[in-house]
Amino acid sequence: MTGPDLRPLFDRNAAAKAKPALDLRPVAVQPGIVLDADSVALLRDGLGGYDMEIRWMAHLDGSGVLRMYRSWLGQQVYEARLVPGTAGATLTGLMVEQDQERYQGSLEREPELFERVLRSCLNHLRRFRAGHTPYGPSPGAGPEPEPRL
């Protein structure tokens, strides 16, 4: 049995809240993360704001650019490009916000931090899709999906 899809999608309201980065800079070591088709589809629908438990919003646009925002302020922190390939789609071209008033992450700690944020967003989307919120399952929810990237 599949539960109700409760995903907070990256809709017009989320897009209106999203603010572009002020000082995006490339990281020296690219993540090289390969995403399967399901992960790409989830990111295309996006993760919009939910509440304080969900700290990020994410959206993969039609040109293959993934942007990730802090949910409560809507400030963009990450940007990466999705490159389709035979084994899946690879994220490359990672850029990180370096405006100190918006984000305190260092380029040296990336792409590890980016991967954790991406994993969190995808796992939230999978749980919401199966009918689970951060506070527990909804009536008729399916089994909680296994965490994965």
C-alpha positions as CSV (number, residue, x, y, z in Angstrom):
1,M,0.0,0.0,0.0
2,T,1.3,3.4,-0.9
3,G,0.6,6.3,1.4
4,P,-0.5,9.8,0.3
5,D,2.1,11.9,-1.4
6,L,2.7,14.8,1.1
7,R,5.7,16.4,-0.6
8,P,6.0,20.1,-0.2
9,L,6.9,20.9,-3.8
10,F,9.0,23.8,-5.0
11,D,6.0,25.7,-6.2
12,R,5.3,29.4,-6.9
13,N,5.3,30.3,-3.2
14,A,8.7,28.6,-2.7
15,A,10.1,30.3,-5.8
16,A,8.9,33.7,-4.6
17,K,10.7,33.2,-1.3
18,A,13.9,32.0,-3.0
19,K,16.7,34.6,-3.2
20,P,19.7,34.2,-5.5
21,A,23.2,33.9,-4.0
22,L,25.2,37.0,-3.7
23,D,28.7,35.6,-4.1
24,L,28.8,32.1,-5.6
25,R,32.3,30.6,-5.9
26,P,33.4,27.2,-7.4
27,V,34.8,24.5,-5.1
28,A,38.2,23.0,-6.1
29,V,37.0,19.4,-5.8
30,Q,33.8,18.6,-7.5
31,P,31.3,16.2,-5.9
32,G,31.0,13.7,-8.8
33,I,27.7,12.5,-7.3
34,V,25.7,10.3,-9.7
35,L,21.9,10.4,-9.3
36,D,19.4,7.8,-10.5
37,A,16.3,8.7,-12.5
38,D,14.1,8.8,-9.4
39,S,16.4,11.2,-7.6
40,V,16.4,13.5,-10.7
41,A,12.6,13.4,-10.9
42,L,12.3,14.3,-7.2
43,L,14.6,17.2,-7.6
44,R,12.8,18.4,-10.6
45,D,9.6,18.6,-8.6
46,G,11.7,20.1,-5.8
47,L,11.4,20.5,-2.1
48,G,9.6,23.6,-0.9
49,G,9.3,25.0,2.5
50,Y,7.6,22.9,5.2
51,D,8.5,24.0,8.7
52,M,11.6,24.5,10.8
53,E,12.3,20.8,10.7
54,I,13.0,20.9,7.0
55,R,16.0,23.2,6.7
56,W,16.5,23.3,3.0
57,M,14.5,24.0,-0.2
58,A,15.8,22.5,-3.5
59,H,14.9,22.7,-7.2
60,L,16.4,21.3,-10.4
61,D,15.3,23.6,-13.2
62,G,14.6,22.7,-16.9
63,S,18.2,23.6,-17.9
64,G,19.7,21.1,-15.4
65,V,20.8,23.6,-12.7
66,L,20.2,22.5,-9.1
67,R,19.8,25.3,-6.6
68,M,19.5,24.7,-2.9
69,Y,18.2,27.4,-0.4
70,R,18.0,27.7,3.3
71,S,14.3,27.2,3.9
72,W,13.6,29.8,6.6
73,L,15.2,32.7,4.8
74,G,15.1,31.5,1.2
75,Q,18.8,32.4,0.6
76,Q,20.6,30.3,-2.0
77,V,23.6,28.5,-0.7
78,Y,24.4,25.9,-3.5
79,E,24.3,25.6,-7.2
80,A,25.4,22.7,-9.3
81,R,24.8,21.4,-12.9
82,L,23.4,18.1,-13.7
83,V,25.0,16.3,-16.6
84,P,23.1,13.3,-18.0
85,G,25.1,10.2,-18.7
86,T,24.8,6.5,-19.4
87,A,25.2,5.5,-15.7
88,G,22.9,8.3,-14.4
89,A,23.1,12.1,-14.1
90,T,26.3,13.5,-12.5
91,L,26.3,16.7,-10.5
92,T,29.2,18.9,-11.3
93,G,30.1,22.6,-11.3
94,L,29.4,23.0,-7.6
95,M,29.3,26.6,-6.5
96,V,28.9,27.7,-2.9
97,E,27.7,31.0,-1.4
98,Q,30.6,32.9,0.1
99,D,28.8,36.0,1.4
100,Q,29.6,35.8,5.1
101,E,26.3,37.3,6.2
102,R,24.5,34.5,4.4
103,Y,26.5,31.4,4.8
104,Q,29.5,30.4,7.0
105,G,30.5,27.3,5.2
106,S,34.1,27.1,3.8
107,L,35.0,25.9,0.3
108,E,37.5,23.5,1.8
109,R,34.6,21.5,3.5
110,E,32.7,21.2,0.3
111,P,31.6,19.0,-1.4
112,E,31.0,16.9,1.8
113,L,28.6,19.4,3.2
114,F,26.8,19.7,-0.1
115,E,26.4,15.9,-0.3
116,R,24.9,15.8,3.2
117,V,22.4,18.6,2.4
118,L,21.5,16.8,-0.9
119,R,21.0,13.5,0.8
120,S,18.8,15.1,3.5
121,C,16.6,16.8,0.8
122,L,16.2,13.6,-1.2
123,N,15.4,11.5,1.9
124,H,12.8,14.1,3.1
125,L,11.2,14.0,-0.4
126,R,11.1,10.2,-0.3
127,R,9.6,10.1,3.2
128,F,7.0,12.7,2.2
129,R,6.1,10.8,-0.9
130,A,5.5,7.7,1.2
131,G,3.2,9.6,3.5
132,H,5.6,10.3,6.3
133,T,6.2,13.8,7.9
134,P,9.0,14.7,10.3
135,Y,6.4,14.1,13.0
136,G,5.4,10.6,11.9
137,P,3.3,8.7,9.4
138,S,0.0,10.0,8.1
139,P,-3.0,7.6,8.1
140,G,-2.5,5.1,5.2
141,A,1.2,5.8,4.9
142,G,3.4,3.2,3.3
143,P,6.5,1.9,4.9
144,E,9.2,4.5,5.6
145,P,11.7,4.4,2.7
146,E,15.4,3.6,3.4
147,P,17.7,6.6,3.5
148,R,19.9,6.8,0.4
149,L,21.4,9.3,-2.0
